[in-house]
Amino acid sequence: MKLFFPFFIGFRYLRGRKKGAFFPYLRGSIIGIALSLIPLVVVLEVADGMIEGITRRYLEVGTYHLQIHLDRNTGDREHQKVRKLLEDNPEIRQVFEERQGMGLLYSSDSRYGGLLRAVSPEIYNEDENFRKYFQIVKGDFNLGRANSILLGQEVAAILEVKVGDGIKVLTSKIREDGSFIPKVTRLKVTGIFTTGYQELDRLWSYIPLNTGRRIIPEENSSD
């Protein structure tokens, strides 16, 4: 009897008291719940789309599908052995080397700190998925010269520079006693890019791989 009574009360209110008024409260409740769920569904769909979009971009442009970080004391010969081993694996489609390190970019009008990514000049042409999410809005993907640099759209706006302008990059090397040795490198903007997300455009600047090996110290880098 105790279990039946709540169901009886609920059914009575759903059915209504007058004849012909079949489930008036139920219809109103269903309509109210349905209307309240519309904004929630829209927000979830938009959020899922944004998360999927930035995840794909970061996977293809930022982290790739697989990363191997070598010891900082690893020499060029060991680097080549590892690369050859990866290239000989039939399940691996492409292999690219990269060095990352922090640097201070500054022009005559402003300055900005960000992550320098030293990559192979061939990555744009050879990696289709990278090219899909890496859009050049001005200039071109030209890292063939040692003094080339590609800036994100947001970084270029902060520094107030355009394609063809020169900027300076400040990096530093740490001595054994803990002191810093600053190094200033002059670079020329050859391209301005966007990944579709301002956060990523503010984060990265691209330089040639050989230039990165020269100006980004091993102790401050990630290979």
ZASETOR-805557 format. One line per field, with one value per residue: x, y, z of N, C-alpha, C, O in turn; residue in three letters. Coordinates in nm, 2 decimals, padded with zeros to 4 digits. Example, Ala and Ser with C-alpha at 12.3 -4.5 7.8 and 13.67 -1.06 7.14 Angstrom:
n_u	01.32:01.28
n_v	-00.57:-00.22
n_w	00.78:00.71
ca_u	01.23:01.37
ca_v	-00.45:-00.11
ca_w	00.78:00.71
c_u	01.32:01.29
c_v	-00.33:00.00
c_w	00.78:00.79
o_u	01.42:01.34
o_v	-00.33:00.11
o_w	00.85:00.80
zati	ALA:SER
//
This chain:
n_u	00.08:00.20:00.38:00.21:00.06:00.22:00.24:-00.03:-00.10:00.06:-00.03:-00.29:-00.25:-00.13:-00.33:-00.54:-00.84:-01.08:-01.31:-01.21:-00.99:-00.72:-00.42:-00.32:-00.13:00.09:00.15:00.22:00.45:00.62:00.65:00.78:01.01:01.13:01.18:01.36:01.57:01.68:01.87:02.07:02.15:02.24:02.46:02.62:02.67:02.81:03.03:03.15:03.22:03.41:03.61:03.68:03.78:04.00:04.16:04.22:04.37:04.58:04.69:04.78:04.94:05.08:05.16:05.19:05.15:05.31:05.58:05.92:06.16:06.49:06.79:06.96:07.24:07.27:07.43:07.48:07.51:07.38:07.12:07.07:07.07:06.84:06.65:06.67:06.60:06.33:06.23:06.25:06.05:05.76:05.51:05.52:05.46:05.58:05.87:05.99:06.23:06.26:06.33:06.27:06.23:06.24:06.21:06.27:06.10:06.14:06.07:06.10:05.89:05.77:05.77:05.78:05.73:05.78:05.73:05.98:05.99:06.19:06.20:06.20:06.23:06.08:05.85:05.60:05.53:05.54:05.39:05.07:04.85:04.95:04.97:04.70:04.59:04.75:04.75:04.87:04.86:04.97:05.25:05.47:05.53:05.83:06.12:06.37:06.59:06.85:06.79:06.52:06.18:05.87:05.57:05.30:04.96:04.86:05.10:05.24:05.08:05.10:05.38:05.37:05.45:05.52:05.52:05.85:05.97:06.22:06.31:06.43:06.56:06.59:06.78:06.92:07.20:07.29:07.55:07.79:07.82:07.57:07.51:07.39:07.42:07.35:07.21:07.16:06.97:06.92:06.64:06.42:06.09:05.92:05.67:05.33:05.11:04.81:04.64:04.38:04.31:04.34:04.49:04.68:04.81:04.93:05.12:05.33:05.63:05.80:06.11:06.40:06.53:06.82:06.89:06.77:06.91:07.14:07.09:06.92:07.00:07.10:07.05:06.84:06.63:06.40:06.41
n_v	-00.12:00.12:00.16:00.18:00.41:00.66:00.63:00.64:00.90:01.04:00.95:01.05:01.33:01.36:01.27:01.45:01.62:01.67:01.54:01.44:01.60:01.48:01.38:01.66:01.79:01.63:01.68:01.95:01.93:01.78:01.95:02.17:02.05:01.97:02.21:02.33:02.16:02.22:02.45:02.33:02.10:02.23:02.38:02.16:02.04:02.24:02.27:02.02:02.01:02.22:02.12:01.89:02.00:02.16:01.96:01.79:01.97:02.03:01.78:01.72:01.94:02.02:01.81:01.59:01.24:01.06:01.10:01.11:01.16:01.23:01.18:01.46:01.45:01.30:01.23:01.35:01.12:00.92:01.03:01.00:00.73:00.66:00.78:00.65:00.39:00.44:00.52:00.29:00.13:-00.01:00.06:00.33:00.63:00.89:01.07:01.33:01.57:01.78:02.07:02.23:02.53:02.80:03.15:03.51:03.73:04.02:04.34:04.67:04.79:04.63:04.35:03.99:03.69:03.34:03.01:02.86:02.68:02.46:02.33:02.09:02.22:02.08:01.99:02.11:02.06:01.78:01.67:01.60:01.63:01.81:02.04:02.08:02.19:02.41:02.71:02.94:03.28:03.51:03.57:03.29:02.94:02.94:02.82:02.79:02.95:03.04:03.25:03.27:03.31:03.20:03.35:03.33:03.46:03.61:03.67:03.82:04.04:04.14:04.21:04.39:04.36:04.27:04.05:04.02:04.20:04.26:04.10:04.04:03.78:03.66:03.43:03.21:03.07:02.84:02.85:02.64:02.74:02.84:03.09:03.30:03.31:03.54:03.53:03.69:03.69:03.78:03.77:03.72:03.78:03.55:03.44:03.44:03.28:03.09:02.87:02.84:02.88:03.12:03.08:02.89:03.02:03.23:03.10:02.96:02.99:02.95:02.83:02.75:02.41:02.37:02.63:02.64:02.44:02.58:02.82:02.75:02.63:02.29:02.23:02.38:02.29:02.08:01.79
n_w	00.00:00.08:-00.13:-00.35:-00.31:-00.38:-00.66:-00.73:-00.66:-00.83:-01.09:-01.08:-01.08:-01.33:-01.50:-01.46:-01.34:-01.47:-01.71:-02.03:-02.03:-02.09:-01.96:-01.91:-01.76:-01.81:-02.08:-02.07:-01.91:-02.07:-02.29:-02.16:-02.06:-02.30:-02.43:-02.26:-02.29:-02.54:-02.56:-02.41:-02.56:-02.79:-02.69:-02.61:-02.86:-03.00:-02.83:-02.84:-03.11:-03.12:-02.94:-03.08:-03.31:-03.23:-03.11:-03.33:-03.48:-03.30:-03.28:-03.54:-03.61:-03.38:-03.19:-03.35:-03.45:-03.32:-03.09:-03.03:-02.80:-02.77:-02.58:-02.45:-02.48:-02.70:-03.01:-03.35:-03.51:-03.37:-03.39:-03.66:-03.68:-03.54:-03.69:-03.93:-03.85:-03.79:-04.03:-04.18:-04.09:-04.19:-04.10:-04.03:-04.17:-04.23:-04.12:-03.93:-03.81:-03.53:-03.33:-03.03:-02.84:-02.60:-02.68:-02.71:-02.90:-03.08:-03.22:-03.36:-03.25:-03.06:-02.83:-02.77:-02.61:-02.69:-02.82:-03.00:-03.29:-03.45:-03.76:-04.04:-04.37:-04.56:-04.45:-04.48:-04.75:-04.77:-04.57:-04.56:-04.38:-04.20:-04.36:-04.41:-04.18:-04.14:-04.23:-04.46:-04.45:-04.54:-04.75:-04.78:-04.71:-04.64:-04.55:-04.64:-04.63:-04.40:-04.23:-04.20:-04.08:-03.96:-03.86:-03.63:-03.69:-03.48:-03.33:-03.52:-03.53:-03.28:-03.27:-03.47:-03.74:-04.08:-04.38:-04.50:-04.33:-04.08:-03.78:-03.44:-03.25:-02.93:-02.75:-02.50:-02.34:-02.09:-01.86:-01.69:-01.44:-01.39:-01.49:-01.75:-02.11:-02.34:-02.67:-02.97:-03.26:-03.59:-03.79:-04.08:-04.17:-04.35:-04.39:-04.27:-04.07:-03.98:-03.76:-03.72:-03.46:-03.21:-02.98:-03.04:-03.25:-03.12:-02.98:-03.13:-03.33:-03.63:-03.74:-03.95:-03.93:-03.91:-03.83:-03.58:-03.44:-03.41:-03.26:-03.05:-02.75:-02.65:-02.38:-02.32:-02.48:-02.66:-02.83
ca_u	00.00:00.28:00.44:00.11:00.01:00.28:00.20:-00.17:-00.11:00.13:-00.12:-00.41:-00.22:-00.10:-00.45:-00.63:-00.96:-01.20:-01.32:-01.17:-00.86:-00.63:-00.28:-00.28:00.00:00.20:00.18:00.29:00.58:00.70:00.69:00.87:01.14:01.19:01.23:01.47:01.69:01.73:02.00:02.18:02.19:02.31:02.58:02.70:02.72:02.91:03.15:03.21:03.28:03.53:03.71:03.73:03.86:04.13:04.23:04.28:04.48:04.70:04.75:04.85:05.04:05.15:05.23:05.19:05.09:05.41:05.69:06.04:06.25:06.62:06.87:07.03:07.38:07.28:07.50:07.42:07.52:07.27:07.00:07.05:07.03:06.70:06.57:06.67:06.52:06.19:06.19:06.25:05.93:05.65:05.39:05.54:05.45:05.67:05.95:06.05:06.30:06.22:06.39:06.19:06.29:06.18:06.28:06.21:06.10:06.12:06.08:06.13:05.77:05.71:05.84:05.68:05.80:05.70:05.80:06.05:05.99:06.28:06.15:06.25:06.16:06.00:05.74:05.48:05.49:05.54:05.29:04.94:04.77:05.01:04.93:04.56:04.55:04.84:04.72:04.96:04.77:05.06:05.38:05.46:05.61:05.97:06.22:06.49:06.71:06.88:06.74:06.37:06.10:05.72:05.50:05.15:04.89:04.85:05.23:05.28:05.00:05.16:05.50:05.34:05.54:05.46:05.62:05.96:06.02:06.32:06.30:06.54:06.52:06.69:06.79:07.02:07.27:07.33:07.68:07.80:07.80:07.44:07.49:07.33:07.49:07.25:07.24:07.07:06.98:06.84:06.56:06.33:05.96:05.89:05.53:05.24:05.02:04.71:04.60:04.24:04.28:04.43:04.58:04.80:04.88:05.01:05.22:05.44:05.70:05.88:06.24:06.47:06.59:06.96:06.90:06.73:07.02:07.25:07.05:06.85:07.09:07.05:07.01:06.71:06.55:06.33:06.43
ca_v	00.00:00.24:00.18:00.21:00.55:00.76:00.61:00.68:01.05:01.09:00.93:01.14:01.47:01.36:01.26:01.56:01.59:01.68:01.44:01.49:01.66:01.37:01.41:01.80:01.82:01.56:01.75:02.07:01.90:01.73:02.06:02.24:01.98:01.97:02.35:02.35:02.08:02.27:02.52:02.23:02.02:02.32:02.40:02.04:02.01:02.34:02.24:01.90:02.05:02.30:02.03:01.80:02.08:02.20:01.84:01.75:02.07:02.02:01.65:01.72:02.05:02.04:01.69:01.48:01.12:01.00:01.18:01.04:01.26:01.18:01.24:01.58:01.42:01.22:01.30:01.34:00.98:00.85:01.08:00.94:00.59:00.65:00.82:00.54:00.29:00.47:00.52:00.15:00.07:00.00:00.12:00.47:00.70:01.00:01.11:01.47:01.61:01.91:02.11:02.34:02.61:02.94:03.27:03.64:03.79:04.17:04.43:04.81:04.84:04.55:04.22:03.88:03.56:03.23:02.88:02.85:02.54:02.45:02.22:02.07:02.30:02.00:01.93:02.16:02.00:01.64:01.62:01.66:01.67:01.93:02.14:02.10:02.28:02.51:02.79:03.06:03.39:03.61:03.52:03.15:02.85:02.94:02.81:02.75:03.04:03.03:03.36:03.28:03.28:03.21:03.40:03.32:03.58:03.69:03.72:03.92:04.16:04.20:04.27:04.49:04.33:04.20:03.97:04.10:04.28:04.19:04.09:03.98:03.67:03.65:03.30:03.21:02.94:02.83:02.80:02.54:02.81:02.89:03.22:03.30:03.38:03.58:03.53:03.77:03.64:03.86:03.69:03.79:03.72:03.51:03.40:03.46:03.16:03.06:02.73:02.85:02.91:03.22:03.04:02.83:03.12:03.31:03.01:02.91:03.06:02.84:02.86:02.63:02.32:02.40:02.75:02.61:02.37:02.67:02.92:02.70:02.53:02.16:02.22:02.45:02.25:01.95:01.73
ca_w	00.00:00.08:-00.26:-00.45:-00.29:-00.46:-00.80:-00.74:-00.66:-00.96:-01.20:-01.06:-01.13:-01.47:-01.58:-01.45:-01.27:-01.55:-01.81:-02.16:-02.01:-02.08:-01.94:-01.94:-01.69:-01.87:-02.20:-02.04:-01.86:-02.18:-02.37:-02.09:-02.06:-02.44:-02.46:-02.17:-02.34:-02.67:-02.54:-02.36:-02.68:-02.88:-02.63:-02.62:-03.00:-03.03:-02.75:-02.90:-03.24:-03.09:-02.88:-03.18:-03.40:-03.17:-03.09:-03.45:-03.52:-03.22:-03.31:-03.67:-03.62:-03.26:-03.13:-03.45:-03.39:-03.23:-03.06:-02.97:-02.74:-02.75:-02.48:-02.49:-02.52:-02.82:-03.12:-03.48:-03.56:-03.31:-03.44:-03.79:-03.67:-03.49:-03.80:-04.03:-03.79:-03.80:-04.18:-04.23:-04.03:-04.29:-04.04:-04.01:-04.30:-04.24:-04.01:-03.93:-03.69:-03.48:-03.20:-02.97:-02.73:-02.58:-02.73:-02.70:-03.03:-03.06:-03.33:-03.32:-03.18:-02.95:-02.80:-02.74:-02.58:-02.74:-02.84:-03.13:-03.34:-03.57:-03.84:-04.17:-04.47:-04.64:-04.37:-04.54:-04.88:-04.76:-04.47:-04.61:-04.27:-04.14:-04.45:-04.40:-04.07:-04.13:-04.34:-04.48:-04.49:-04.61:-04.78:-04.81:-04.62:-04.69:-04.45:-04.71:-04.59:-04.25:-04.15:-04.22:-03.97:-03.98:-03.74:-03.62:-03.72:-03.36:-03.30:-03.61:-03.50:-03.15:-03.30:-03.57:-03.85:-04.20:-04.46:-04.55:-04.22:-04.00:-03.63:-03.36:-03.15:-02.81:-02.69:-02.40:-02.31:-01.95:-01.83:-01.58:-01.31:-01.38:-01.56:-01.89:-02.22:-02.44:-02.81:-03.05:-03.40:-03.68:-03.88:-04.17:-04.18:-04.48:-04.39:-04.16:-04.07:-03.88:-03.75:-03.70:-03.32:-03.17:-02.88:-03.11:-03.33:-03.02:-02.91:-03.21:-03.44:-03.70:-03.80:-04.01:-03.84:-03.88:-03.75:-03.44:-03.38:-03.38:-03.17:-02.94:-02.69:-02.62:-02.25:-02.31:-02.59:-02.67:-02.97
c_u	00.09:00.35:00.34:00.06:00.08:00.25:00.06:-00.18:-00.05:00.03:-00.24:-00.37:-00.19:-00.23:-00.54:-00.76:-01.08:-01.19:-01.28:-01.03:-00.75:-00.48:-00.24:-00.15:00.12:00.25:00.26:00.43:00.67:00.75:00.80:01.01:01.21:01.25:01.35:01.60:01.75:01.86:02.11:02.23:02.28:02.45:02.68:02.76:02.83:03.04:03.22:03.28:03.41:03.64:03.77:03.82:04.00:04.22:04.30:04.39:04.60:04.77:04.83:04.96:05.13:05.23:05.25:05.13:05.18:05.53:05.80:06.13:06.38:06.69:06.95:07.18:07.39:07.34:07.43:07.41:07.40:07.13:06.97:07.01:06.89:06.61:06.56:06.59:06.37:06.14:06.18:06.12:05.82:05.53:05.40:05.55:05.56:05.75:06.01:06.12:06.26:06.30:06.30:06.26:06.23:06.27:06.20:06.22:06.07:06.15:06.11:06.01:05.73:05.80:05.74:05.76:05.71:05.79:05.85:06.04:06.08:06.24:06.21:06.17:06.06:05.87:05.61:05.43:05.47:05.43:05.15:04.85:04.82:04.96:04.78:04.52:04.65:04.83:04.81:04.87:04.84:05.20:05.37:05.55:05.75:06.07:06.35:06.61:06.73:06.82:06.59:06.30:05.95:05.65:05.35:05.09:04.89:04.99:05.27:05.20:05.06:05.29:05.49:05.44:05.46:05.57:05.73:06.03:06.13:06.28:06.42:06.48:06.63:06.67:06.91:07.08:07.31:07.47:07.68:07.78:07.66:07.41:07.44:07.41:07.39:07.30:07.13:07.08:06.88:06.77:06.47:06.20:05.93:05.74:05.46:05.13:04.91:04.67:04.44:04.21:04.39:04.53:04.70:04.88:04.97:05.13:05.34:05.50:05.79:06.00:06.30:06.53:06.74:06.98:06.87:06.84:07.13:07.21:06.98:06.95:07.03:06.99:06.87:06.61:06.49:06.34:06.33
c_v	00.13:00.27:00.23:00.36:00.66:00.75:00.66:00.83:01.10:01.07:01.02:01.28:01.47:01.35:01.38:01.52:01.59:01.58:01.51:01.57:01.55:01.41:01.56:01.84:01.76:01.63:01.87:02.04:01.86:01.85:02.15:02.18:01.99:02.11:02.38:02.28:02.14:02.35:02.42:02.15:02.11:02.35:02.28:02.01:02.11:02.31:02.12:01.93:02.13:02.21:01.94:01.88:02.12:02.07:01.79:01.84:02.05:01.88:01.66:01.83:02.06:01.92:01.58:01.35:01.04:01.09:01.09:01.15:01.19:01.25:01.36:01.55:01.33:01.29:01.28:01.20:00.90:00.90:01.02:00.80:00.57:00.68:00.71:00.42:00.31:00.47:00.38:00.08:00.09:00.06:00.27:00.54:00.80:01.02:01.25:01.50:01.75:01.94:02.23:02.41:02.75:03.05:03.39:03.70:03.94:04.24:04.57:04.86:04.76:04.43:04.12:03.76:03.44:03.11:02.88:02.70:02.53:02.32:02.21:02.16:02.22:01.96:01.98:02.09:01.85:01.59:01.68:01.70:01.79:02.05:02.18:02.19:02.39:02.60:02.92:03.17:03.50:03.54:03.37:03.07:02.84:02.94:02.76:02.83:03.03:03.14:03.38:03.25:03.30:03.25:03.37:03.46:03.67:03.75:03.83:04.05:04.23:04.27:04.38:04.48:04.26:04.12:04.06:04.18:04.19:04.20:04.03:03.88:03.65:03.51:03.31:03.07:02.95:02.78:02.70:02.61:02.86:03.02:03.20:03.37:03.41:03.57:03.59:03.72:03.73:03.76:03.78:03.71:03.68:03.46:03.42:03.35:03.17:02.92:02.72:02.88:03.01:03.18:02.97:02.93:03.21:03.23:02.98:03.01:02.95:02.90:02.74:02.54:02.35:02.53:02.72:02.53:02.47:02.77:02.87:02.59:02.40:02.16:02.29:02.40:02.11:01.90:01.62
c_w	00.00:-00.05:-00.36:-00.43:-00.37:-00.61:-00.82:-00.75:-00.79:-01.08:-01.19:-01.11:-01.27:-01.55:-01.57:-01.38:-01.36:-01.66:-01.95:-02.15:-01.99:-02.07:-01.96:-01.88:-01.76:-02.00:-02.17:-01.99:-01.97:-02.26:-02.30:-02.08:-02.20:-02.47:-02.38:-02.22:-02.46:-02.65:-02.49:-02.47:-02.77:-02.82:-02.64:-02.76:-03.03:-02.96:-02.80:-03.03:-03.21:-03.03:-02.99:-03.28:-03.35:-03.14:-03.22:-03.50:-03.43:-03.24:-03.44:-03.68:-03.50:-03.21:-03.23:-03.38:-03.30:-03.22:-02.99:-02.93:-02.71:-02.64:-02.53:-02.53:-02.64:-02.94:-03.25:-03.54:-03.50:-03.36:-03.58:-03.78:-03.63:-03.61:-03.90:-03.98:-03.81:-03.95:-04.24:-04.18:-04.13:-04.23:-04.01:-04.15:-04.32:-04.11:-04.03:-03.80:-03.65:-03.35:-03.15:-02.86:-02.72:-02.63:-02.71:-02.84:-03.01:-03.19:-03.27:-03.24:-03.06:-02.93:-02.76:-02.72:-02.63:-02.76:-02.99:-03.17:-03.47:-03.64:-03.97:-04.27:-04.55:-04.57:-04.43:-04.66:-04.86:-04.66:-04.50:-04.49:-04.20:-04.23:-04.44:-04.29:-04.05:-04.25:-04.35:-04.53:-04.57:-04.63:-04.82:-04.71:-04.67:-04.58:-04.51:-04.68:-04.44:-04.17:-04.16:-04.09:-04.01:-03.85:-03.75:-03.64:-03.59:-03.32:-03.39:-03.58:-03.37:-03.18:-03.41:-03.69:-03.96:-04.27:-04.51:-04.44:-04.14:-03.85:-03.57:-03.27:-03.05:-02.75:-02.59:-02.38:-02.16:-01.93:-01.72:-01.45:-01.29:-01.44:-01.70:-01.99:-02.32:-02.58:-02.89:-03.20:-03.48:-03.78:-03.97:-04.18:-04.32:-04.50:-04.26:-04.17:-03.97:-03.88:-03.73:-03.55:-03.27:-03.07:-02.94:-03.19:-03.24:-02.97:-02.99:-03.31:-03.50:-03.76:-03.86:-03.91:-03.81:-03.80:-03.60:-03.37:-03.34:-03.27:-03.05:-02.87:-02.65:-02.48:-02.23:-02.42:-02.57:-02.81:-02.99
o_u	00.05:00.37:00.37:00.03:00.01:00.23:00.03:-00.25:-00.10:00.02:-00.29:-00.45:-00.22:-00.24:-00.61:-00.80:-01.18:-01.08:-01.31:-00.97:-00.71:-00.43:-00.15:-00.07:00.23:00.37:00.36:00.52:00.79:00.86:00.89:01.11:01.33:01.36:01.44:01.71:01.86:01.96:02.22:02.36:02.38:02.55:02.80:02.87:02.93:03.15:03.34:03.39:03.51:03.76:03.89:03.92:04.10:04.34:04.41:04.50:04.71:04.89:04.94:05.06:05.25:05.35:05.33:05.08:05.14:05.58:05.77:06.19:06.39:06.66:06.99:07.23:07.50:07.30:07.32:07.31:07.34:07.04:06.86:06.93:06.82:06.51:06.45:06.52:06.29:06.03:06.10:06.09:05.78:05.44:05.30:05.63:05.62:05.70:06.07:06.07:06.22:06.32:06.27:06.34:06.17:06.39:06.08:06.33:05.98:06.24:06.13:06.02:05.67:05.90:05.63:05.85:05.59:05.91:05.78:06.09:06.04:06.26:06.28:06.05:05.97:05.79:05.51:05.31:05.39:05.38:05.13:04.78:04.74:04.92:04.74:04.43:04.64:04.88:04.82:04.80:04.78:05.25:05.27:05.62:05.78:06.09:06.44:06.72:06.63:06.80:06.53:06.35:05.92:05.68:05.29:05.15:04.90:05.00:05.33:05.26:05.07:05.32:05.58:05.50:05.35:05.68:05.70:06.14:06.12:06.23:06.51:06.37:06.75:06.57:06.99:07.00:07.36:07.50:07.58:07.73:07.63:07.29:07.45:07.47:07.33:07.42:07.01:07.20:06.76:06.84:06.44:06.20:05.92:05.70:05.52:05.07:04.91:04.67:04.39:04.09:04.51:04.64:04.81:05.00:05.07:05.23:05.46:05.43:05.85:06.00:06.26:06.58:06.78:07.07:06.93:06.86:07.21:07.30:06.97:06.97:06.91:06.89:06.80:06.51:06.52:06.29:06.33
o_v	00.22:00.38:00.30:00.42:00.74:00.86:00.72:00.89:01.19:01.16:01.06:01.34:01.57:01.41:01.41:01.40:01.52:01.54:01.63:01.59:01.53:01.47:01.59:01.91:01.81:01.64:01.90:02.12:01.89:01.86:02.19:02.25:02.01:02.12:02.44:02.32:02.10:02.32:02.44:02.13:02.06:02.34:02.29:01.98:02.07:02.32:02.12:01.88:02.11:02.23:01.92:01.83:02.10:02.08:01.75:01.80:02.05:01.87:01.60:01.81:02.10:01.93:01.49:01.36:00.96:01.14:01.01:01.22:01.10:01.36:01.36:01.63:01.29:01.40:01.21:01.16:00.83:00.82:00.98:00.75:00.48:00.62:00.68:00.36:00.22:00.42:00.36:-00.03:00.21:00.11:00.33:00.50:00.81:01.00:01.28:01.46:01.83:01.85:02.32:02.34:02.80:03.03:03.39:03.73:03.98:04.21:04.59:04.96:04.82:04.41:04.15:03.72:03.44:03.11:02.89:02.62:02.59:02.21:02.30:02.16:02.27:01.89:01.91:02.07:01.79:01.47:01.80:01.81:01.87:02.15:02.29:02.27:02.47:02.57:02.99:03.16:03.57:03.47:03.33:03.13:02.74:03.04:02.70:02.78:03.01:03.11:03.48:03.18:03.39:03.19:03.37:03.56:03.79:03.86:03.93:04.16:04.35:04.38:04.46:04.58:04.21:04.12:04.17:04.23:04.07:04.30:03.98:03.89:03.64:03.47:03.40:02.97:03.05:02.67:02.68:02.55:02.93:03.06:03.09:03.48:03.32:03.59:03.55:03.73:03.75:03.68:03.89:03.59:03.77:03.44:03.42:03.34:03.25:02.85:02.62:02.90:02.99:03.22:02.99:02.92:03.26:03.29:02.98:03.09:02.88:03.01:02.62:02.59:02.34:02.54:02.78:02.55:02.44:02.81:02.94:02.49:02.40:02.09:02.27:02.47:02.04:01.97:01.56
o_w	-00.07:-00.09:-00.46:-00.54:-00.43:-00.67:-00.93:-00.83:-00.85:-01.16:-01.30:-01.18:-01.34:-01.66:-01.67:-01.38:-01.33:-01.71:-01.97:-02.25:-01.87:-02.16:-02.04:-01.94:-01.77:-02.03:-02.24:-02.02:-01.97:-02.30:-02.36:-02.10:-02.21:-02.52:-02.43:-02.19:-02.50:-02.72:-02.53:-02.48:-02.82:-02.90:-02.66:-02.77:-03.10:-03.01:-02.81:-03.05:-03.28:-03.07:-02.99:-03.32:-03.42:-03.15:-03.22:-03.54:-03.49:-03.23:-03.45:-03.75:-03.51:-03.20:-03.20:-03.27:-03.22:-03.31:-02.91:-03.01:-02.63:-02.61:-02.65:-02.61:-02.68:-02.97:-03.25:-03.61:-03.57:-03.38:-03.60:-03.86:-03.68:-03.63:-03.95:-04.06:-03.84:-03.98:-04.33:-04.23:-04.15:-04.31:-03.97:-04.23:-04.43:-04.00:-04.13:-03.69:-03.74:-03.27:-03.23:-02.78:-02.82:-02.63:-02.71:-02.89:-02.93:-03.27:-03.15:-03.17:-02.97:-03.00:-02.70:-02.80:-02.61:-02.73:-03.08:-03.10:-03.57:-03.58:-04.02:-04.26:-04.61:-04.64:-04.43:-04.68:-04.94:-04.68:-04.48:-04.50:-04.15:-04.18:-04.47:-04.31:-03.95:-04.36:-04.25:-04.64:-04.64:-04.55:-04.88:-04.63:-04.74:-04.51:-04.45:-04.69:-04.36:-04.05:-04.13:-04.01:-04.08:-03.75:-03.85:-03.62:-03.61:-03.27:-03.34:-03.59:-03.36:-03.13:-03.43:-03.73:-03.94:-04.24:-04.57:-04.46:-04.14:-03.80:-03.64:-03.21:-03.08:-02.70:-02.59:-02.39:-02.12:-01.98:-01.65:-01.35:-01.19:-01.45:-01.76:-01.96:-02.39:-02.61:-02.88:-03.25:-03.44:-03.85:-03.93:-04.20:-04.41:-04.61:-04.15:-04.28:-03.87:-03.98:-03.71:-03.52:-03.29:-03.07:-02.89:-03.20:-03.29:-02.92:-02.94:-03.36:-03.42:-03.83:-03.83:-03.80:-03.69:-03.72:-03.51:-03.25:-03.24:-03.19:-02.95:-02.92:-02.62:-02.46:-02.13:-02.44:-02.48:-02.90:-03.10
zati	MET:LYS:LEU:PHE:PHE:PRO:PHE:PHE:ILE:GLY:PHE:ARG:TYR:LEU:ARG:GLY:ARG:LYS:LYS:GLY:ALA:PHE:PHE:PRO:TYR:LEU:ARG:GLY:SER:ILE:ILE:GLY:ILE:ALA:LEU:SER:LEU:ILE:PRO:LEU:VAL:VAL:VAL:LEU:GLU:VAL:ALA:ASP:GLY:MET:ILE:GLU:GLY:ILE:THR:ARG:ARG:TYR:LEU:GLU:VAL:GLY:THR:TYR:HIS:LEU:GLN:ILE:HIS:LEU:ASP:ARG:ASN:THR:GLY:ASP:ARG:GLU:HIS:GLN:LYS:VAL:ARG:LYS:LEU:LEU:GLU:ASP:ASN:PRO:GLU:ILE:ARG:GLN:VAL:PHE:GLU:GLU:ARG:GLN:GLY:MET:GLY:LEU:LEU:TYR:SER:SER:ASP:SER:ARG:TYR:GLY:GLY:LEU:LEU:ARG:ALA:VAL:SER:PRO:GLU:ILE:TYR:ASN:GLU:ASP:GLU:ASN:PHE:ARG:LYS:TYR:PHE:GLN:ILE:VAL:LYS:GLY:ASP:PHE:ASN:LEU:GLY:ARG:ALA:ASN:SER:ILE:LEU:LEU:GLY:GLN:GLU:VAL:ALA:ALA:ILE:LEU:GLU:VAL:LYS:VAL:GLY:ASP:GLY:ILE:LYS:VAL:LEU:THR:SER:LYS:ILE:ARG:GLU:ASP:GLY:SER:PHE:ILE:PRO:LYS:VAL:THR:ARG:LEU:LYS:VAL:THR:GLY:ILE:PHE:THR:THR:GLY:TYR:GLN:GLU:LEU:ASP:ARG:LEU:TRP:SER:TYR:ILE:PRO:LEU:ASN:THR:GLY:ARG:ARG:ILE:ILE:PRO:GLU:GLU:ASN:SER:SER:ASP
//
